Amino acid sequence: VVNERFIVVSENSLFRDVFDRIADKIGKKRPSIQAGPLLTEIAWRTEYIKSLISGSKPVITRETARSAQGRNFYNNAKIKAAVKMEFIPVMNAIDDAAEIYLRENK
């Protein structure tokens, strides 16, 4: 496969579901503060000012703040047809990664 772009996902998942699953699997508290539009707009502006002062790269940018507020849905049919393979579900990947993380960080 040459000069092609693909979306490599097994299914669409909400960030909240993913973060909740990660927290549950590693034994941490689930995220409890919803980062709504106002909070993310304040955050990227604060990060921008901090980066000007410190010279570091901002943790969140205007683009990431605004994209975090939207819902994007992707279709993996193109890559599945090209490589003839199925992908493991996101929740299974989280479970596997959490197990490894916990084993290596005892």
Secondary structure, DSSP 8 states (H G I E B T S, - for coil): --S------SS---HHHHHHHHHHHHT---------HHHHHHHHHHHHHHHHHH----SS-HHHHHHHTS------HHHHHHHT-----HHHHHHHHHHHHHHHT-
